[in-house]
Amino acid sequence: KAEFLQDQEEHPPFGLRIGVPRQEVALVNLTGGTSGQGQEVYGRTHADVIVQSHLHFLPWYIAGLRAGDFAINCAPT
């Protein structure tokens, strides 16, 4: 993690590890920083956002939730 944070500090905001052109970034995610070492910054493309949405949706669907149902997500995102 220290290497990621150093890379971000030297080459803000994403560091050199971002795998797409910066103009393709559609969403920025930050880690919570709960390790006390700092927050990692991740740039997500539109395709990343779609895949991430499906990954969040799938467990709810498998559990039986359907359109019109109500649920409370108590887990951090």
C-alpha positions as CSV (number, residue, x, y, z in Angstrom):
1,K,0.0,0.0,0.0
2,A,2.8,2.4,0.8
3,E,4.0,2.1,-2.8
4,F,0.6,3.0,-4.2
5,L,0.4,6.0,-1.9
6,Q,3.9,7.2,-2.8
7,D,3.0,6.8,-6.6
8,Q,-0.1,8.9,-6.1
9,E,1.8,11.5,-4.2
10,E,4.4,11.8,-6.9
11,H,2.0,11.6,-9.8
12,P,-1.4,12.9,-8.6
13,P,-4.2,12.1,-8.5
14,F,-4.0,8.4,-9.7
15,G,-0.3,7.7,-9.9
16,L,1.2,6.0,-12.9
17,R,-0.7,2.8,-12.3
18,I,-3.9,4.0,-13.9
19,G,-4.5,1.7,-16.9
20,V,-6.6,4.1,-19.1
21,P,-6.2,7.6,-20.4
22,R,-7.3,10.1,-17.8
23,Q,-10.0,11.5,-20.1
24,E,-11.8,8.1,-19.9
25,V,-12.2,8.3,-16.1
26,A,-16.0,8.6,-15.4
27,L,-15.9,8.0,-11.6
28,V,-13.4,8.4,-8.9
29,N,-13.4,6.1,-5.9
30,L,-11.4,6.5,-2.7
31,T,-10.6,3.9,-0.1
32,G,-11.8,4.6,3.4
33,G,-8.3,5.3,4.8
34,T,-9.1,3.1,7.8
35,S,-5.6,1.6,7.8
36,G,-4.2,5.0,8.9
37,Q,-1.8,5.0,5.9
38,G,-3.8,7.2,3.6
39,Q,-6.5,6.9,0.9
40,E,-5.9,5.2,-2.4
41,V,-7.5,6.9,-5.4
42,Y,-9.0,4.8,-8.2
43,G,-10.3,6.1,-11.6
44,R,-13.2,4.1,-13.0
45,T,-14.3,4.1,-16.7
46,H,-17.9,3.9,-17.8
47,A,-17.3,0.1,-18.4
48,D,-15.9,-0.3,-14.9
49,V,-19.0,1.4,-13.4
50,I,-21.3,-1.0,-15.3
51,V,-19.3,-4.1,-14.2
52,Q,-19.2,-2.8,-10.6
53,S,-23.0,-2.2,-10.7
54,H,-23.6,-5.7,-11.8
55,L,-21.4,-7.1,-9.1
56,H,-23.3,-5.1,-6.4
57,F,-26.7,-6.2,-8.0
58,L,-26.0,-9.9,-8.4
59,P,-26.1,-11.0,-4.7
60,W,-29.3,-9.1,-4.1
61,Y,-30.9,-10.8,-7.1
62,I,-29.7,-14.2,-6.0
63,A,-31.2,-13.5,-2.6
64,G,-34.6,-13.0,-4.3
65,L,-34.9,-9.2,-4.5
66,R,-36.9,-7.9,-7.5
67,A,-38.1,-4.6,-8.8
68,G,-40.3,-2.9,-6.2
69,D,-38.7,-4.7,-3.3
70,F,-37.1,-2.7,-0.5
71,A,-33.8,-3.5,1.2
72,I,-31.3,-1.7,3.5
73,N,-27.6,-2.2,2.7
74,C,-25.8,-1.9,6.1
75,A,-22.4,-2.8,4.6
76,P,-19.9,-0.1,3.5
77,T,-19.7,0.4,-0.2
